[in-house]
Amino acid sequence: MFKFMKIVLNRTQLETSKFAFYLLTPICVMYYVGFDTDKKFNMPGFWPDPATLNQIPKEPHEIQAEVARIKRARAEKRARLEAKARELGIEEDDENK
């Protein structure tokens, strides 16, 4: 019964079909991905707990303490690098000061 069934499209129908496919494919994908994403893409433990992240200091005394900590860390790193440079025999030029 269906042996010789042929679908014949002329150029206009073919171009219309292609246009509909190209237009509807991204829309359908966006609809599928965007619908109920909590259930589809829920991965427990993917995002870190906000309590474990770095907190931005907001109070003036917290800001001052953080700035002092950063300056202290830089000074320690500089002293460590200068000591290592002295061990290797590297001296600081007077032009860089």
Sequence and secondary structure as in RCSB ss.txt:
>XXXX:A:sequence
MFKFMKIVLNRTQLETSKFAFYLLTPICVMYYVGFDTDKKFNMPGFWPDPATLNQIPKEPHEIQAEVARIKRARA
EKRARLEAKARELGIEEDDENK
>XXXX:A:secstr
  TT      HHHHHHHHHHHHHHHHHHHHHHHHTTHHHHS  TTSS  GGGS     SHHHHHHHHHHHHHHHH
HHHHHHHHHHHHHT    GGG 
